[in-house]
Amino acid sequence: MENKCSINIDAAFLYLYIMNILKFFIAVNISCLLCCGNIHAQYNYAGTKSPYNFQPQNYTSAPSGYKPVFIEYTGRHASRFFTKPGADMDLLKIMEQKNLTPLGKKILIAVKKIYAVQKNEYGNITLSGKDELRGIGERMRENYPSVWQGRGVDVVWTNELRTHQSEAAFMQGFGKYDSSKIHIASPPDSLNDALRFWNISSAYKKYKKGSLIKSKMDSLLQNPRTIQVSKNICSRVFKSFDTANAWELTQNLYDLYCIYPLMKKEIAAKGWSGSDFTILAKAFTTKDLQWLDFVNMAEDFYEKGPGENINGIQIKIAAPLLADFLNSIDTAIQQPSSLDAKLNFTHAEAISPFATIMEIPQASHTSTSVFDYAKNWHAEKIMQMASNIQWILYSNGNAYLVKVLHNEQEVHLPISTTTFPYYKWKDVKDFYTKKLQSFGIDEHTDLHEYLLKLRN
């Protein structure tokens, strides 16, 4: 009896000992997961400044007998430095006044280094950006081998160094091609109706500065949460500050937080530790970042996205780009020996309204309330760095299908099909032609005049 009792007691102690060890390991693992999650989360919430995040795809096979014969691509430039001195220089001037907390002093070191990396690179794409475009070019070449028949490639870019650099990186990944058959065009921005339409329409410029967007943004910028978040962030960095300037200081810190991941390779090349820069994230809590991202994305939503009206002026200005795609596909069908592909290099201001005018689902939900827009719309999924839209034309020798990729992912169109993601070309052409007609555009329309005469 004593032996049995002793065995039971020993077993109970052993059980408790094992359970305590298990609890310890579970706690450690959860802690590690949370830490890893925090490290991963440190550079989320960057909106349109998010780096391109390609995920390997299992593409749907084309219907029997069909093969790709032509591609039109429109893409945003790659990840870049700031386009000009701004948040980095402004923040540096303020922080060098030495009114800093211990955390602020560490952040100042990061700000100085970011400024040093950027000061001769404003407007250029980064090394990570070059990798983004090289990857897109390489995958296009590898995924659609039947397209590349040596017929020629048309390349169009805007008059910005970063779009030229993006095209060069894309072609590096794309590989060898007869240079005599690569036709490059770079029309003046004032005449580039397909890729720079937002600069041409005076009515759109008025819309951007008008009461609708101002009222939306005022409701966010004057919101108590925005005011409190700004104060909290500034309090972590500055010993004292003018509350009237808190939002501007916060925005500058946030801009640097967003830009750091895009230049990590340049920082590493200087032999600087990443920990010198991840200190930037300590100025924010995750909830702070979520709110800053929300506020910043709101302006993009109403300026470049569906806003309150999926057919509003901020979307109608993209009609020339839609017409360009329709015309290019038609030409590829009617003159099959003309081109392998057309490649366009542009900006976020083109990608987002183009995705919306096409009615790609994640780009097409309107919102009258600025507090509800993010339920269905996220800038980093639509127009992040190197974001792109591709129309791939397939043929079986008699009929034609089109597949659309948004950021190299197959997407649904508002058109019936029994072979998703492949749509009959006739159905695609009919749907978007009717859409253009609803904007007053037909095959005889001068699209430059359309933009000049467009009204809100």
C-alpha positions as CSV (number, residue, x, y, z in Angstrom):
1,M,0.0,0.0,0.0
2,E,2.9,2.4,0.9
3,N,4.7,1.5,-2.3
4,K,1.5,2.2,-4.4
5,C,1.0,5.5,-2.6
6,S,4.7,6.4,-3.1
7,I,4.5,5.6,-6.8
8,N,1.3,7.7,-7.2
9,I,3.0,10.7,-5.4
10,D,6.1,10.3,-7.6
11,A,4.0,10.2,-10.7
12,A,2.1,13.3,-9.7
13,F,5.3,15.2,-9.1
14,L,6.6,14.0,-12.5
15,Y,3.4,15.1,-14.2
16,L,3.6,18.5,-12.6
17,Y,7.3,18.8,-13.5
18,I,6.6,17.9,-17.2
19,M,3.6,20.3,-17.3
20,N,5.7,23.2,-16.0
21,I,8.4,22.5,-18.6
22,L,5.7,22.4,-21.3
23,K,4.2,25.7,-20.1
24,F,7.7,27.2,-20.2
25,F,8.3,26.2,-23.8
26,I,4.8,27.2,-24.9
27,A,5.4,30.6,-23.3
28,V,8.8,31.0,-24.9
29,N,7.4,30.0,-28.3
30,I,4.5,32.4,-28.0
31,S,6.9,35.1,-27.0
32,C,9.1,34.3,-30.0
33,L,6.1,34.4,-32.3
34,L,5.0,37.7,-30.9
35,C,8.5,39.1,-31.3
36,C,8.7,37.8,-34.9
37,G,5.3,39.3,-35.5
38,N,6.4,42.6,-34.2
39,I,9.6,42.5,-36.3
40,H,7.4,41.7,-39.4
41,A,4.9,44.4,-38.4
42,Q,7.6,47.0,-38.0
43,Y,7.5,47.9,-41.6
44,N,3.8,47.3,-42.5
45,Y,1.3,50.1,-42.9
46,A,3.2,52.0,-45.6
47,G,0.4,52.4,-48.1
48,T,1.6,53.4,-51.6
49,K,5.2,53.3,-50.4
50,S,5.0,49.6,-49.8
51,P,7.6,47.6,-51.7
52,Y,6.4,45.2,-54.4
53,N,5.5,41.9,-52.8
54,F,5.3,39.2,-55.5
55,Q,4.0,35.8,-54.3
56,P,4.6,32.8,-56.5
57,Q,1.4,31.9,-58.4
58,N,-0.1,28.7,-59.7
59,Y,-1.6,30.1,-62.9
60,T,-4.8,28.6,-64.4
61,S,-4.0,26.7,-67.6
62,A,-5.5,28.2,-70.8
63,P,-8.3,26.3,-72.5
64,S,-7.1,23.6,-74.8
65,G,-5.5,24.8,-78.0
66,Y,-5.0,28.4,-76.8
67,K,-1.6,30.0,-76.4
68,P,-0.5,33.6,-75.5
69,V,0.3,35.7,-78.5
70,F,0.5,39.3,-77.3
71,I,0.9,41.3,-74.0
72,E,0.3,44.9,-73.0
73,Y,1.8,45.9,-69.7
74,T,1.4,49.0,-67.7
75,G,3.4,49.3,-64.5
76,R,4.3,51.8,-61.8
77,H,8.0,52.6,-61.4
78,A,10.0,50.5,-58.9
79,S,10.7,51.3,-55.3
80,R,12.4,54.7,-55.1
81,F,14.0,57.2,-52.9
82,F,12.1,60.4,-52.1
83,T,11.5,62.4,-55.2
84,K,13.1,65.5,-53.6
85,P,14.4,66.7,-50.2
86,G,11.4,66.7,-47.8
87,A,10.7,64.8,-44.7
88,D,14.3,63.8,-44.2
89,M,15.8,67.3,-44.5
90,D,12.9,69.0,-42.6
91,L,13.1,66.5,-39.7
92,L,16.9,66.7,-39.6
93,K,16.8,70.5,-39.1
94,I,14.3,70.2,-36.3
95,M,15.9,67.3,-34.5
96,E,19.4,68.9,-34.6
97,Q,18.0,71.6,-32.2
98,K,18.7,68.9,-29.6
99,N,15.3,69.0,-27.9
100,L,15.2,65.2,-27.9
101,T,14.3,62.3,-25.7
102,P,16.7,59.4,-25.4
103,L,14.7,57.6,-28.1
104,G,14.8,60.8,-30.2
105,K,18.6,60.9,-30.0
106,K,18.7,57.4,-31.4
107,I,16.2,58.2,-34.1
108,L,18.3,61.3,-35.1
109,I,21.2,58.9,-35.9
110,A,18.9,57.0,-38.3
111,V,17.6,60.3,-39.8
112,K,21.1,61.5,-40.5
113,K,22.0,58.2,-42.2
114,I,18.8,58.1,-44.3
115,Y,19.5,61.7,-45.4
116,A,23.1,60.7,-46.3
117,V,21.9,57.8,-48.4
118,Q,19.3,59.8,-50.2
119,K,20.9,63.2,-50.8
120,N,22.4,62.3,-54.2
121,E,19.7,59.8,-55.1
122,Y,16.4,61.8,-55.1
123,G,14.1,60.6,-57.8
124,N,16.1,57.4,-58.5
125,I,14.9,53.9,-58.0
126,T,16.6,51.9,-55.3
127,L,18.6,48.6,-55.6
128,S,15.5,46.8,-54.2
129,G,13.5,48.6,-56.9
130,K,15.7,47.3,-59.6
131,D,15.3,43.8,-58.3
132,E,11.5,44.3,-58.4
133,L,11.4,45.2,-62.1
134,R,14.0,42.7,-63.1
135,G,11.8,40.0,-61.5
136,I,8.7,41.2,-63.3
137,G,10.5,41.2,-66.7
138,E,12.1,37.8,-66.1
139,R,8.8,36.2,-65.2
140,M,7.0,37.7,-68.2
141,R,9.6,36.3,-70.5
142,E,9.5,32.9,-68.9
143,N,5.8,32.5,-68.4
144,Y,4.7,33.4,-71.9
145,P,7.4,32.0,-74.3
146,S,5.1,31.8,-77.3
147,V,4.6,35.6,-77.3
148,W,8.3,36.3,-78.1
149,Q,8.6,35.9,-81.8
150,G,10.9,38.8,-82.5
151,R,8.2,40.9,-84.1
152,G,9.0,43.9,-81.9
153,V,8.3,45.6,-78.6
154,D,6.9,49.1,-78.1
155,V,8.1,50.8,-75.0
156,V,6.5,54.0,-73.6
157,W,7.5,55.9,-70.5
158,T,6.9,59.2,-68.8
159,N,9.5,61.9,-68.6
160,E,10.8,60.9,-65.2
161,L,14.1,59.3,-64.5
162,R,12.5,56.7,-62.3
163,T,10.4,55.3,-65.1
164,H,13.4,55.2,-67.5
165,Q,15.4,53.3,-64.8
166,S,12.4,51.0,-64.2
167,E,12.3,50.1,-67.9
168,A,16.0,49.4,-68.0
169,A,15.7,47.1,-64.9
170,F,12.7,45.4,-66.5
171,M,14.6,44.7,-69.7
172,Q,17.6,43.4,-67.8
173,G,15.4,40.7,-66.3
174,F,13.6,40.2,-69.6
175,G,16.8,39.3,-71.3
176,K,18.2,39.5,-74.9
177,Y,16.0,40.9,-77.6
178,D,16.9,42.5,-81.0
179,S,17.5,46.1,-80.0
180,S,16.6,47.3,-83.5
181,K,13.0,46.0,-82.8
182,I,12.6,47.7,-79.5
183,H,10.8,51.0,-80.3
184,I,11.0,53.5,-77.4
185,A,8.7,56.5,-77.1
186,S,8.6,59.2,-74.5
187,P,6.1,61.9,-75.5
188,P,6.1,65.2,-73.6
189,D,4.1,64.7,-70.4
190,S,1.7,67.4,-71.5
191,L,0.8,65.2,-74.5
192,N,1.1,61.8,-72.9
193,D,-2.7,61.1,-72.7
194,A,-2.4,57.4,-71.8
195,L,0.3,57.6,-69.1
196,R,0.1,61.1,-67.7
197,F,-3.6,61.9,-68.0
198,W,-3.9,63.4,-64.4
199,N,-1.5,66.2,-65.4
200,I,-3.5,67.1,-68.5
201,S,-7.0,67.5,-67.2
202,S,-7.5,70.9,-65.5
203,A,-10.9,69.7,-64.2
204,Y,-9.2,66.9,-62.4
205,K,-6.7,69.3,-60.8
206,K,-9.6,71.4,-59.5
207,Y,-11.3,68.2,-58.2
208,K,-8.1,67.4,-56.2
209,K,-8.1,70.8,-54.6
210,G,-11.9,71.0,-54.2
211,S,-14.2,70.8,-51.3
212,L,-15.0,67.0,-51.4
213,I,-11.4,65.8,-50.7
214,K,-10.8,68.7,-48.3
215,S,-13.8,67.9,-46.2
216,K,-12.9,64.2,-46.1
217,M,-9.4,64.9,-45.0
218,D,-10.4,67.7,-42.5
219,S,-12.7,65.2,-40.8
220,L,-9.7,62.9,-40.3
221,L,-7.0,65.5,-39.5
222,Q,-9.2,67.2,-37.0
223,N,-10.3,63.9,-35.5
224,P,-9.4,63.5,-31.8
225,R,-7.6,60.3,-32.6
226,T,-5.3,62.0,-35.1
227,I,-4.5,64.7,-32.6
228,Q,-3.8,62.2,-29.8
229,V,-1.7,59.9,-32.0
230,S,0.4,62.9,-33.1
231,K,1.0,64.0,-29.6
232,N,1.9,60.5,-28.4
233,I,4.4,60.0,-31.2
234,C,6.0,63.4,-30.8
235,S,6.2,62.9,-27.0
236,R,8.3,59.8,-27.6
237,V,10.8,61.7,-29.7
238,F,10.8,65.3,-28.5
239,K,11.1,66.6,-24.9
240,S,8.7,69.4,-25.9
241,F,7.0,70.5,-29.1
242,D,4.5,72.9,-30.5
243,T,1.2,70.9,-30.7
244,A,0.3,73.0,-33.7
245,N,3.2,71.3,-35.5
246,A,2.6,67.8,-34.1
247,W,0.9,66.4,-37.2
248,E,3.6,67.7,-39.5
249,L,6.4,66.2,-37.3
250,T,4.4,62.9,-37.1
251,Q,4.0,62.8,-40.9
252,N,7.7,63.4,-41.5
253,L,8.6,60.6,-39.1
254,Y,6.1,58.3,-40.8
255,D,7.5,59.1,-44.2
256,L,10.9,58.1,-43.1
257,Y,9.5,54.9,-41.5
258,C,7.9,54.1,-44.9
259,I,11.0,54.8,-47.0
260,Y,13.6,52.8,-45.0
261,P,12.6,49.4,-46.3
262,L,13.0,50.6,-49.9
263,M,16.7,51.5,-49.4
264,K,17.8,48.6,-47.1
265,K,20.4,47.4,-49.7
266,E,22.0,50.8,-49.9
267,I,22.2,51.0,-46.2
268,A,23.8,47.5,-46.0
269,A,26.3,48.5,-48.7
270,K,27.6,51.2,-46.3
271,G,28.1,48.7,-43.6
272,W,25.4,50.1,-41.4
273,S,23.4,47.9,-39.1
274,G,19.7,47.6,-39.7
275,S,19.1,48.0,-36.0
276,D,20.2,51.7,-36.4
277,F,17.1,52.2,-38.6
278,T,14.5,49.8,-37.1
279,I,14.7,52.2,-34.1
280,L,12.4,54.4,-36.2
281,A,9.6,51.9,-35.5
282,K,9.9,52.6,-31.8
283,A,8.4,56.0,-32.4
284,F,5.1,54.3,-33.2
285,T,2.8,51.7,-31.7
286,T,1.1,49.3,-34.1
287,K,-2.2,51.2,-33.6
288,D,-0.4,54.4,-34.4
289,L,0.8,53.0,-37.7
290,Q,-2.6,51.6,-38.5
291,W,-4.2,55.0,-38.0
292,L,-1.5,56.9,-40.0
293,D,-1.8,54.4,-42.8
294,F,-5.6,54.9,-42.7
295,V,-5.4,58.7,-42.8
296,N,-2.8,58.7,-45.6
297,M,-4.7,56.1,-47.7
298,A,-7.9,58.1,-47.5
299,E,-6.5,60.9,-49.6
300,D,-5.4,58.3,-52.2
301,F,-8.8,56.7,-52.2
302,Y,-10.6,59.9,-53.1
303,E,-7.9,61.3,-55.4
304,K,-7.0,58.2,-57.3
305,G,-9.4,55.5,-56.3
306,P,-13.2,54.9,-56.6
307,G,-14.0,57.6,-54.0
308,E,-17.7,58.3,-53.9
309,N,-18.3,57.6,-57.6
310,I,-16.8,54.8,-59.6
311,N,-17.4,56.9,-62.7
312,G,-16.2,60.2,-61.2
313,I,-13.7,62.4,-62.8
314,Q,-10.8,60.8,-60.9
315,I,-11.6,57.6,-62.9
316,K,-12.8,59.0,-66.2
317,I,-9.4,60.6,-66.7
318,A,-8.0,57.0,-67.2
319,A,-10.2,56.5,-70.3
320,P,-7.2,57.1,-72.7
321,L,-5.2,54.3,-71.1
322,L,-8.2,51.9,-71.4
323,A,-8.6,53.0,-75.0
324,D,-4.9,52.3,-75.6
325,F,-5.2,48.7,-74.3
326,L,-8.3,48.1,-76.5
327,N,-6.6,49.5,-79.6
328,S,-3.4,47.6,-78.9
329,I,-5.2,44.3,-78.6
330,D,-7.2,45.0,-81.8
331,T,-4.1,45.8,-83.7
332,A,-2.4,42.6,-82.5
333,I,-5.4,40.6,-83.8
334,Q,-5.7,42.5,-87.1
335,Q,-2.0,42.7,-87.8
336,P,-0.5,39.6,-86.1
337,S,3.0,40.2,-87.4
338,S,3.2,43.7,-85.9
339,L,4.3,43.3,-82.2
340,D,5.1,40.9,-79.4
341,A,4.2,43.3,-76.7
342,K,3.7,46.9,-75.6
343,L,5.3,48.0,-72.3
344,N,4.3,51.2,-70.5
345,F,6.1,52.6,-67.5
346,T,4.2,55.2,-65.4
347,H,3.1,56.1,-61.9
348,A,0.7,55.2,-59.1
349,E,-1.6,57.9,-60.4
350,A,-2.2,55.8,-63.5
351,I,-2.4,52.3,-62.0
352,S,-5.2,53.0,-59.4
353,P,-7.7,54.7,-61.7
354,F,-7.0,52.2,-64.4
355,A,-7.8,49.3,-62.0
356,T,-11.0,51.1,-61.1
357,I,-12.1,51.9,-64.6
358,M,-11.7,48.2,-65.4
359,E,-13.8,47.4,-62.3
360,I,-11.2,45.0,-60.8
361,P,-13.1,44.1,-57.6
362,Q,-10.6,45.2,-55.0
363,A,-10.3,48.6,-56.7
364,S,-13.9,49.3,-57.2
365,H,-15.8,49.7,-54.0
366,T,-17.0,53.3,-53.4
367,S,-17.5,54.9,-49.9
368,T,-19.3,58.1,-49.0
369,S,-18.0,57.9,-45.5
370,V,-14.2,58.4,-45.1
371,F,-14.3,56.2,-42.1
372,D,-15.5,53.2,-44.0
373,Y,-13.4,53.2,-47.2
374,A,-10.8,50.8,-45.9
375,K,-13.3,48.0,-45.5
376,N,-12.7,47.1,-49.1
377,W,-9.8,49.2,-50.4
378,H,-6.1,49.1,-49.6
379,A,-3.6,51.2,-51.4
380,E,-0.7,48.7,-50.8
381,K,-2.6,46.0,-52.7
382,I,-3.5,48.2,-55.6
383,M,-0.8,50.7,-56.4
384,Q,2.3,49.7,-54.3
385,M,5.7,50.3,-55.8
386,A,6.1,48.4,-59.1
387,S,2.3,47.7,-59.2
388,N,1.2,46.6,-62.6
389,I,-1.7,45.5,-64.9
390,Q,-1.2,43.1,-67.8
391,W,-3.6,42.0,-70.5
392,I,-2.5,38.8,-72.1
393,L,-4.0,37.9,-75.4
394,Y,-4.5,34.2,-76.2
395,S,-5.4,32.6,-79.6
396,N,-6.2,29.1,-80.9
397,G,-5.8,30.3,-84.5
398,N,-9.4,31.3,-84.9
399,A,-10.7,32.8,-81.7
400,Y,-9.2,35.0,-79.0
401,L,-9.3,35.1,-75.2
402,V,-7.9,37.7,-72.7
403,K,-6.5,37.1,-69.2
404,V,-5.9,40.1,-66.9
405,L,-3.2,40.2,-64.2
406,H,-3.1,42.8,-61.5
407,N,0.3,42.6,-59.7
408,E,0.8,39.3,-61.5
409,Q,-2.3,37.8,-60.0
410,E,-5.3,36.6,-62.0
411,V,-8.3,38.9,-61.5
412,H,-12.0,38.8,-62.1
413,L,-13.6,41.2,-64.6
414,P,-17.3,42.3,-64.5
415,I,-17.9,40.1,-67.5
416,S,-19.4,36.6,-67.8
417,T,-17.1,33.7,-68.6
418,T,-17.1,30.0,-68.2
419,T,-13.3,29.8,-68.4
420,F,-12.1,32.1,-65.7
421,P,-9.6,33.8,-65.7
422,Y,-9.9,33.7,-69.5
423,Y,-12.5,36.0,-71.1
424,K,-13.7,36.1,-74.8
425,W,-12.0,39.1,-76.4
426,K,-15.3,40.1,-78.0
427,D,-17.0,40.3,-74.6
428,V,-14.1,42.3,-73.1
429,K,-14.0,44.7,-76.0
430,D,-17.8,45.2,-76.0
431,F,-17.9,45.8,-72.3
432,Y,-15.2,48.4,-72.2
433,T,-16.2,50.0,-75.5
434,K,-19.6,50.6,-74.0
435,K,-18.0,52.0,-70.9
436,L,-15.9,54.5,-73.0
437,Q,-19.1,55.4,-74.9
438,S,-20.8,56.3,-71.6
439,F,-18.0,58.8,-71.2
440,G,-18.6,60.2,-74.7
441,I,-15.7,58.4,-76.3
442,D,-15.8,56.5,-79.6
443,E,-13.2,55.5,-82.2
444,H,-13.1,59.1,-83.6
445,T,-12.6,60.9,-80.3
446,D,-9.4,63.0,-79.9
447,L,-8.4,61.7,-76.4
448,H,-6.2,64.7,-75.7
449,E,-9.2,67.0,-76.4
450,Y,-11.3,64.7,-74.2
451,L,-9.0,65.3,-71.3
452,L,-8.8,69.0,-71.9
453,K,-12.6,69.4,-72.1
454,L,-13.5,66.9,-69.3
455,R,-15.7,68.3,-66.6
456,N,-16.4,67.1,-63.1
